[in-house]
Amino acid sequence: MDLGLAGRKALVCAASKGLGRACATSLAREGVAVTIVARGREALEATTEEIRRATGTVVTAVAADITTLAGREAALAACPSPDILVNNAGGPPSGDFRDWERDNWIRALDANMLTPIALIKATVDGMIARRFGRIVNITSSAVKAPIDSLGLSNGARSGLTGFVAGLARQTVRHNVTINNLLPGSFETDRLRDNFAEAARASGEDPAAYWRAQMAENPAGRFGDPYEFGEACAFLCSAQAGYITGQNFLIDGGEYPGTL
């Protein structure tokens, strides 16, 4: 399927690795000129070159922390009028809410709620004027089924979800859609690190722990980032103009509810 995106421009955050990288790659395959942002310059430059070679598309790298004002300014200077915005940032640490102070909450809110809102604010009116815009926020399956040790993430990402629910109904008449992708367990460096830490804490063999967690998923596996990237690309497509304010759970069926 031709997604009707050739010649469009995208700003993709936290895109040197994992799910952000997968989204940038899938968009680039559709002929989108992508600007990718990440903090680590080495990984960012390697990803930039790999996407260029694989797709032949223009890829611009911005080494910056998107959760800071300076980082957002650098990203928007490199891509001032994106047709597509993919919001993404690493999640806050796990823990017990009794140990978190105000500063912990502010950092979580800045990264996973206020930064996406700031980028939407900076780009949405241009999208409305051009009569095309696609905004995709990468959140978490924890928005649908909160994880007890991830209270900071649960709270911040749920706040973003509530904000998007209202705004998305205002922009869709201008062919500007806003949706959220809620990943479950995908084979990323972050998941490997988290599971390795959990295995060490429980005294288990990391490889055995990984296999056991995989077996618990109804799909019998973890997600491939490629699958996630392709879902993102479709939400950004010309054909997806009637989809807005939705939360798409991609977790292999791990969430057991009907709604």
N, C-alpha and C positions, 0 to 999 in steps of 0.2 A: 504494500500500500504506500502510495506517495502521500506523505503527511502535509504537503503544501508549505513546507518551512524553508525551502531553499532561498537564500539571500537574507534571511532573518538574522538578528543579532541576539545573543544570549549572554547574561551574566550568571555564572554558576559559582556558588560559594563553597568553601571547604572541598575543593575539587581535585586535590592532588592524589587522593586515595579513596578507596571504598566507594560508597554510594554516590557521593558527589562526582567522583571521576567517572563512574558508570553513566550518570546522567549527561555529563559533558560529552562523553564519547558517543552516546546514542544521538544526541542533538547534532553533533558534528557530522555523523554519517548521513544526516538528512540535509546537509548543505548549510547548516547554521554556522555563522562565525561566532566562536565562543571565546569569552574572556573568563579565565578561571582564576580563582583566588584561593590562596592557602598561606599558612604561616611559614612552612618549611620550604625554603628556596630550592634546595637540592631535589627533593621529591617533586616539587612543582615543575621545575624545568624539565625533569625526566618525563613527566606525564605530558607536558606540552609537546615535546618532541614526538612522543609515541602517538598521540592523537593526530598530529600533523601527518606523520608517515602513514597512519592507518586510513585516514579519511581524505587527505589532500585539502583540508579546510583551513581557513585562517584561525589560528589559536593564539590568543594573547595571554600572557602570564602576569599576574600581579601578586608579588610576595607581600602579604599584609595580613594583619589580624582583623578580620571583618567585624569583630565584636567591639572595635574601637572606632571613635569618630575619624581618626586619621586613616584607618584602614578602609572605612567606607568611602571616604573622600578619594582615596587612591583608586579604589575599584571603579567608582563612578566617573573619575577622570578618564580612565581607560575605556569605559563603556558608558558614555553619558546618556544614551537613549536606547536602552535594550528593549527589544520586543518580547523577550522572555527573561524572567527572573526566577532562578532556583535558589531558594533560601536554605541554608544548611550550616550547622555549626556543631562542634562536638558537645556531647552531653555533659552535665555536671557530675561530680562524683557521687557514688552511693554512700549510704551511711544511715545513722539514726538522727531523726529530726531534733532530738534533744541536744545534739552536739553542734547544731548549726546556729550561727549568729546572723545578725542582719546582713553583714557583708557577704556571707555565703549565699543568701537569698538574692541579694542585688546582683551578684555575679551571674547567677543562674538566669535571672530575669533578663539581664543585659544580653546574654548570649542567645537564649532560646525563645525570647518573646520580643524584647524591645529592639534588638538589631533587625530581625525580619520586618517589624513594623516600620522602622526608620527607612529601610530600603524600599519597601512598598510605597511609603510616602514620597520618596525621592523619584520614583519611576512611574507611578500609576497614572498621573495626569498626562504625561507624554504618551503613554499607551492609549489613553482615552482619545486624545487629540488625533492620533494616527489610526484609530478605529481597529486596533489589533493589540492584544496583550495577553500573555499567559504567565501567571505566577503560580509556582509550585513550591510549597513549603515541605521540607523533609522533617517530619516530627518523630513519632515513635508509636509503636503498638501500645505503649504504656498510657497513651491518651484514651484508648479504648478499654484497656484492662490494666489499671495501675499496678505497678510493681512496688512492694512495700519498702524496699531499700532505696528506691529512686524517687524519694519525695520531692527533691529539688526539680528533677526533670518532669515529674508528674504535674507539679504546680505550674511551672513556667510554660510548658508546652500546651497545657490545657488552657492557659490564659490566651495564648496565641490562637488556639482553635476557636475560642469564643469571639475574639476580635474578627477573625476571618469570616465567621459565619454571618456577621452583619454586613461587613464591607462587600463581600462577594455578591450580594443581592443588589448592590447599588451600581456595580461596574459592569455587570454582564450585558446590560442593554447597549453598551458601547463596544461589545465584542472583546471585553477584557474579563477573563475568568481567573478565579483564585481558588485553588484546591490544595489539599494536604495529602501527602503520601506517608503512610504509617508503616514503617518496616518492622517486621519481626526479626528473626535471627538470620542474618546473611553472612556468608563467608568473607569477612573483612578482617583486617588487622586488629581492629578494635574488639571484635568478638573473640578472636584468638587470645588477645591479651586478657580480656575479662575472664574467660574460661580458665586460662592458665592460672590466674590469681585465685579464682574460686577453687580450683583443684588443689593448689598449694595450701590454702586455708583449711581444706577438709582432709588433707593428707592423702589425696587420691593421685593416681597416675594421670597426668594431663591428657594423654592420648585416650585413655579409657574414659575419662570424664567427657571428652569431646564426643566420643562415639555414643555414650549414654544419653547425652543431651540431644544429639541428632536423632536417636531412636525414639525419643519422646514426641517428636514432631509428627503429626499425622502424615506428612509427606515423606517421612523417613529420611529427610535430609535437611540441610540449610539452603537458603536461597542463594542463587547465583547473582552477583551484582548486575550482570548483563540483563537479567529479567527485570530488575528494578529500573535500570536506565531506560529500557524500552517502554515501560509503563509511564515513566516521566515524559518521554518523547511524545507518546500518544496524547497525554493530557495537554501538551503544548501544541498539538496539531491544529490545522484549520478545521478538521472534522469535530473537534471537541468543544466548539463554541457554545454548546447547550449544556455543558457540564460545569457547575460552579458551586462553591461552598460545600464541597464533599470531602469526606475523609476516607481514603482508600487504604484499607488494611491489606498488607501483603506479607503473609506470615505462614503460608503452607497449611492453613486451617487450624493453627494453634489456638486461636481464640474460639471458645466453644459456643458462643452465643448465636442467636438467630438475627440479631439486630446490631 
